[in-house]
Amino acid sequence: MTDEHFVLHARNVEFDWAALPMHWIPGEPQVTHTMNVLHLALPEGERWFVEVFKQAVPLIRDERLKADVLGFIGQEAVHAEAHDGAAAHLEAAGLRVRPYVAQMEWLFRKLLGDRDLTGRAAEEWLVERLGIVAAIEHYTAFLGQWVLDAPLEDAGADPVMLDLLRWHGAEEVEHRSVAFDLFMHLDGRYTRRVRSMAAVTPVLAWVFARGTRYLMRNDPTRPGRASLRAYRRAAKRGLLPSGRQLLREIRPYFRKTYHPTETGNTEQAVAYLAGSPAARAAG
């Protein structure tokens, strides 16, 4: 671990979705729904993170790392609840999200869930999943920094949704080292780290592409089909991460000396959390 260290704690935020329009970035249904995938996929993923980390806590031999892991668990649990609330609003507004959420439940509860293992085999399955979490958290840290920088307010993004995304993004930057440090503490094999990233990357691409298509297809306002052209247009305007940005972000993770503190701006994240309307209301 590096010397950069902050005490992590959960912020019990709440969001009021009563005034949220279906396309909360005006005139940008595909951009809206690409980001809405977060509300469908993240709650299951983050609850899975929490369960995996809870299993790892008794194995941690470093007290500072243990405190970080407990703070991470608290933050991820709140993230899941916040995105669940947004997903429930979409369902109430006439956009059926349950079929897609059920696919995420299968992914995290069945494919990546607990197995009937004991002893060394159980520990190997645990560290395998910790490697996967570390790889996912590399992407969430990148996305957290991206959403802090993106000109979404200039595009007219709904302020409540923007606060959710930036509050969550800032906490992802704040705790970006924890999963990596835990994996390195309990295992740290370079081959496993590389394998995890190689597995996670196409799955995340599938989750977002499939989710965007699903939401566009089921949007009650019938905005049309999702398209690669619309994605490229939005990325050029800075409303979605570009493929080039994503590829540039993957590369450092494969260096043997990489550490997540190289990604993201902690001061910017902490400053946003100090000013976030929801975080301030939560005290």
Secondary structure, DSSP 8 states (H G I E B T S, - for coil): --S--------------TT--SSSSTT-HHHHHHHHHHHHHHHHHHHHHHHHHHHHGGG---HHHHHHHHHHHHHHHHHHHHHHHHHHHHHHTT---HHHHHHHHIIIIIISS--S--HHHHHHHHHHHHHHHHHHHHHHHHHHHHHHHS-TTTTT--HHHHHHHHHHHHHHHHTTTHHHHHHHHHT--HHHHHHHHHHHHHHHHHHHHHHHHHHHHH-TT------HHHHHHHHHTTSS--HHHHHHHHGGGGSTT--GGGSS-HHHHHHHHHH-HHHHHH-
